[in-house]
Amino acid sequence: MKVNYNRWYITLLSLLLIVALAGCLKTAIRYSVVKNVNHKSLNTTSGMTLAEAGQLIQAAGVERNWTMNMKEPGHIIGFILVRSKHRAVVDINYTTKSFSIDYKDSSNLGYNPGTGRINKSYNNWVYNLEKAILIKLTGNSEKIEADEWEDD
């Protein structure tokens, strides 16, 4: 009985290619471009002071399990640690009319500064933080229109 090594070789290479592509696809699905919140308008007419806005932003972060550290009026550093393993740090700059959330640092989230990609969990945490801040600052808990975040 003669064994067809060419056919066996092609089958083996095909299987290896499928496994490699599956690994790449899994990585691509798990990572996306870092999303920042840029000058999100508050659309509020209340006479809120900068100090009040800062207190409300801090309260919103704490409700979403972020540690919020006031650096100065108009600037808060937010920090979240998930499962004692995954850490993210953001800069939150704000006025009485708008706020921004910008990536500052992370660990165990696979951030790649060359591509700007990070584990999708980071974007989910920031998206939820954005919504919580909007609810606190506008006082509207019915329907919050956070920016549409599309996965890349």
C-alpha positions as CSV (number, residue, x, y, z in Angstrom):
1,M,0.0,0.0,0.0
2,K,1.5,3.3,-1.1
3,V,1.0,6.4,1.0
4,N,0.3,9.7,-0.7
5,Y,2.6,12.1,1.2
6,N,1.7,15.1,-0.9
7,R,-2.0,14.8,0.1
8,W,-1.1,14.3,3.8
9,Y,1.3,17.3,3.6
10,I,-1.3,19.6,2.1
11,T,-3.9,18.5,4.7
12,L,-1.5,19.2,7.5
13,L,-0.6,22.7,6.1
14,S,-4.3,23.5,5.7
15,L,-5.0,22.6,9.3
16,L,-2.1,24.7,10.5
17,L,-3.3,27.6,8.4
18,I,-6.8,27.3,9.9
19,V,-5.5,27.3,13.4
20,A,-3.3,30.3,12.8
21,L,-6.2,32.3,11.2
22,A,-8.5,31.4,14.1
23,G,-5.9,32.8,16.5
24,C,-5.6,36.0,14.6
25,L,-9.3,36.4,14.4
26,K,-9.7,35.9,18.1
27,T,-7.1,38.6,18.8
28,A,-8.7,41.0,16.3
29,I,-12.2,40.5,17.8
30,R,-10.9,41.2,21.4
31,Y,-9.1,44.4,20.6
32,S,-10.2,47.8,19.2
33,V,-9.0,51.3,18.9
34,V,-8.9,53.3,22.1
35,K,-12.0,55.5,22.3
36,N,-11.7,58.9,23.9
37,V,-14.6,61.2,24.8
38,N,-13.9,64.7,23.3
39,H,-15.6,67.8,24.7
40,K,-18.9,66.1,25.3
41,S,-21.5,68.8,25.6
42,L,-23.7,68.8,28.7
43,N,-26.7,70.7,27.3
44,T,-27.6,71.9,30.7
45,T,-29.0,75.3,31.6
46,S,-28.5,75.0,35.4
47,G,-26.1,77.3,37.0
48,M,-23.7,74.6,38.1
49,T,-20.3,75.7,39.4
50,L,-17.0,74.0,38.4
51,A,-16.7,72.6,41.9
52,E,-20.2,71.0,41.7
53,A,-19.4,69.6,38.3
54,G,-16.3,68.0,39.7
55,Q,-18.2,66.5,42.7
56,L,-20.8,65.0,40.3
57,I,-18.2,63.5,38.0
58,Q,-16.4,62.0,41.0
59,A,-19.7,60.5,42.3
60,A,-20.5,59.1,38.8
61,G,-17.1,57.4,38.6
62,V,-17.4,55.9,42.1
63,E,-20.8,54.5,41.2
64,R,-19.1,52.7,38.3
65,N,-16.2,51.4,40.5
66,W,-13.7,54.0,39.4
67,T,-11.4,55.7,41.9
68,M,-11.5,59.4,41.2
69,N,-8.7,61.8,42.3
70,M,-9.2,65.5,41.9
71,K,-5.9,66.9,40.6
72,E,-7.2,70.5,40.3
73,P,-10.5,72.2,39.5
74,G,-11.3,71.0,36.0
75,H,-9.1,67.9,36.0
76,I,-9.7,64.5,37.6
77,I,-7.7,61.3,37.2
78,G,-9.9,58.2,37.1
79,F,-8.5,54.8,37.9
80,I,-10.2,51.4,37.7
81,L,-8.8,48.0,38.8
82,V,-10.8,45.0,37.6
83,R,-10.3,41.5,39.1
84,S,-7.1,42.8,40.8
85,K,-5.4,42.4,37.4
86,H,-6.6,44.8,34.7
87,R,-5.9,48.5,35.3
88,A,-6.9,51.6,33.4
89,V,-6.2,55.2,34.1
90,V,-8.0,58.2,32.3
91,D,-7.7,61.9,32.4
92,I,-11.1,63.7,32.8
93,N,-11.0,67.4,31.9
94,Y,-14.2,69.3,32.4
95,T,-15.9,72.7,32.5
96,T,-19.5,73.5,33.5
97,K,-20.4,73.0,29.8
98,S,-18.5,69.9,28.7
99,F,-16.1,67.1,29.6
100,S,-13.5,64.9,28.0
101,I,-12.2,61.5,28.9
102,D,-8.8,60.6,27.5
103,Y,-6.7,57.4,27.8
104,K,-3.7,57.9,30.1
105,D,-2.3,54.5,31.0
106,S,-3.2,50.8,31.5
107,S,-1.8,47.4,32.4
108,N,-2.8,43.9,31.4
109,L,-5.1,45.3,28.7
110,G,-2.8,44.7,25.7
111,Y,-2.5,48.4,24.8
112,N,-0.4,48.9,21.7
113,P,0.8,52.5,21.3
114,G,1.8,51.9,17.7
115,T,-1.7,50.9,16.6
116,G,-3.7,52.6,19.4
117,R,-5.5,49.3,20.0
118,I,-6.5,47.9,23.4
119,N,-8.7,45.2,24.9
120,K,-12.4,46.1,24.2
121,S,-13.1,45.9,27.9
122,Y,-11.4,49.3,28.3
123,N,-13.8,50.9,25.9
124,N,-16.8,49.4,27.6
125,W,-15.6,50.8,31.0
126,V,-15.1,54.3,29.5
127,Y,-18.4,54.2,27.7
128,N,-20.2,53.3,31.0
129,L,-18.3,56.0,32.8
130,E,-19.3,58.5,30.1
131,K,-23.0,57.6,30.5
132,A,-22.8,57.8,34.3
133,I,-21.2,61.3,34.1
134,L,-23.9,62.4,31.7
135,I,-26.7,61.2,34.0
136,K,-25.1,62.9,37.0
137,L,-24.4,66.2,35.3
138,T,-27.7,66.5,33.4
139,G,-29.9,65.0,36.0
140,N,-31.6,63.0,33.2
141,S,-31.7,59.3,34.0
142,E,-34.4,58.4,31.4
143,K,-32.5,58.2,28.1
144,I,-28.9,59.3,27.7
145,E,-27.5,59.7,24.3
146,A,-23.9,58.7,24.6
147,D,-21.8,58.9,21.4
148,E,-22.2,55.9,19.1
149,W,-19.1,53.7,19.7
150,E,-18.5,51.4,16.8
151,D,-16.0,48.6,17.0
152,D,-13.1,48.7,14.7
